[in-house]
């Protein structure tokens, strides 16, 4: 089923968009950042945009990097909270030279999906009426579900799975980012995550050789990247092998998969076709765009997703 998703995230608001920028509130603070998909005109006057607590200024020599201009009393670190059913997350934000702040708030829609499916796999559906009709594929859990989060960044999906009771393996090739994710786990009052600093494709190849299995796999690959030892990742070149490996790692019944694509020009239909070729037809599937709407009603797509339950 094709569906556009917008999560209910109290600590986040998309205030205005346009002229290739976005004005956002993360908790108490407002940021101004470039946004290549905001091709329309802004609604609020420039005076409102200038009131942002932190504005990202792109480096004229490098489209990927820049620096932040900060208002007085704007901290370089702060926290936001996210709540859904029994999940209570807290995440540290920071202003990076790549314009990111540490979370992609649109991904909260997938955090909910992950939380619900781990609960279902853990045998908790009977306790929550909203989960009783979730597809199970006949899967009968005998232990805590094992979930693999690849290209896991600062760990929002990891925390969602762990909050629901999963045994989570968190894989990212950047050690400081894994440290950041560990801080988020501690802020959220959680523990027990398995942390792996490694190239994601190298890791799944080894897991296939070991014969390991997971009840849930989350994939959030970048367009381009480097592994912990300089391994090169190019999405269009490597995603086929990655999906083939993950298809061998995912449990055959009742398991779930989430794939996110942030590369402009790659659609959710493309993601669906690639996943179905590797995994076959699932029992239930969803695909579409992750979006937020600003105060003027302008909808901004912030990524595409495909997810299924076997």
PEHU-V449822 format. One record per residue. PSI is psi in radians with two decimals (* if undefined). Layout:
# PEHU-V449822
psi = {PSI	PSI}
This chain:
# PEHU-V449822
psi = {2.23	2.31	2.40	2.31	2.36	2.00	2.77	1.79	1.70	-0.58	0.18	2.44	2.32	1.86	-0.90	2.74	2.72	2.81	0.65	0.56	2.86	2.50	2.09	2.66	2.16	1.79	-2.13	-0.22	2.55	2.31	2.68	2.09	2.73	2.57	1.74	-0.36	-0.10	1.32	-0.13	-3.09	2.63	2.68	-0.80	2.64	2.83	-0.55	-0.68	-0.73	-0.60	-0.24	-0.02	2.51	-0.48	2.22	2.29	2.20	2.02	2.44	2.16	-0.38	-0.16	1.96	-0.39	-0.31	2.95	-2.82	2.80	2.40	2.13	2.45	2.80	2.46	0.13	2.08	2.78	-0.17	2.50	3.05	2.68	2.81	2.65	2.34	2.44	2.10	-2.15	0.13	2.22	1.80	2.56	2.34	2.39	2.35	2.69	2.75	1.91	2.83	-0.13	0.27	-0.16	2.79	-0.02	-0.27	2.73	1.71	-0.47	-0.39	-0.18	-0.51	-0.63	-0.55	-0.72	-0.79	-0.75	-0.82	-0.85	-0.72	-0.58	-0.74	-0.77	-0.81	-0.46	0.07	0.31	0.05	-0.63	-0.44	-0.24	1.88	-0.56	-0.29	-0.08	-0.51	0.14	2.48	2.44	-0.33	0.31	0.12	2.24	1.88	2.48	-0.17	3.12	2.34	2.46	2.24	2.39	2.15	1.96	2.51	0.89	-0.18	-2.34	0.13	0.34	-0.82	-0.63	-0.81	-0.68	-0.78	-0.73	-0.66	-0.48	-0.08	0.17	2.71	1.96	2.31	2.09	2.07	2.15	2.59	-0.11	1.95	-0.78	-0.55	-0.67	-0.68	-0.73	-0.77	-0.67	-0.69	-0.73	-0.66	-0.81	-0.70	-0.56	0.05	0.49	2.96	-3.13	0.18	2.48	2.06	2.25	2.09	1.73	2.79	2.25	-0.74	-0.71	-0.70	-0.81	-0.57	-0.77	-0.69	-0.65	-0.79	-0.59	-0.23	0.40	2.74	2.63	2.57	-0.24	2.43	2.34	2.24	2.15	1.09	2.52	2.94	-0.75	2.63	3.00	2.41	3.10	-0.47	0.49	0.14	2.44	2.29	2.15	2.05	-0.94	-0.51	-0.54	-0.24	-0.56	-0.85	-0.67	-0.80	-0.66	-0.74	-0.79	-0.58	-0.54	-0.32	-0.39	2.35	2.53	-0.33	2.34	-0.08	2.92	2.76	2.48	2.22	2.22	2.50	2.18	-0.04	2.20	2.38	-0.20	2.04	2.89	-0.50	-0.69	-0.79	-0.76	-0.78	-0.78	-0.73	-0.77	-0.56	-0.70	-0.66	-0.30	-3.14	2.24	3.03	-0.65	2.42	2.67	2.53	2.73	-2.62	2.59	2.17	2.75	2.70	2.29	3.12	-0.44	0.03	0.15	2.15	2.21	1.99	2.31	0.16	2.85	2.71	2.73	2.33	2.63	2.87	2.27	*}
